[in-house]
Amino acid sequence: MAKEATGGIPDLAKCTTKFGEAFLKAETKAGLGVCPTEGDTAAVEGRIDTDTDAIKAMLSGVRFVDNGDGTVTDNQTGLEWEKKTDDSTVHDKDNRYTWTSSGTDPDGTAFTDFLGELNDCESMDGATITGGFAGHCDWRLPTIVELQTILLAPYPCGTSPCIDMTVFGPTVASYY
């Protein structure tokens, strides 16, 4: 970013003049709306606040952080987890989903119903995304190794259920 020679204050007009065409080419190649611009101040500041909070949590030694939006972040692995509920929604602990409806392919209700609802997003302008669970449209099922990272104790766990319900919400003791 260009700075005034006397005060060190960023001069966005100089940047626009000098790098405007290159910036437009880069943003077009990456996809419109990917790169922040002068008008994106609130979005950039929000991202800074979120990242700052995450860094504070990591430095404090806190492992799991309740994000206040139905999700929990694991500061050890960087994974974001859905919190379960007891409210008859897609997040309800009593819901059961299948892996397959055809016999082997991942085409069961875990994909069609559960992930289908969590990832139900739309973009009217190609850049702004609405919908999705907790503002994300890329939810997936965890691997077995990822799932084992949230156990209270190494497998076989001696408690039932084997995850912290104060962190992840009500949970049904079952095989996953």
Order of alpha helices (4+ residues) and beta strands (2+ residues): alpha-alpha-beta-beta-beta-beta-beta-alpha-alpha
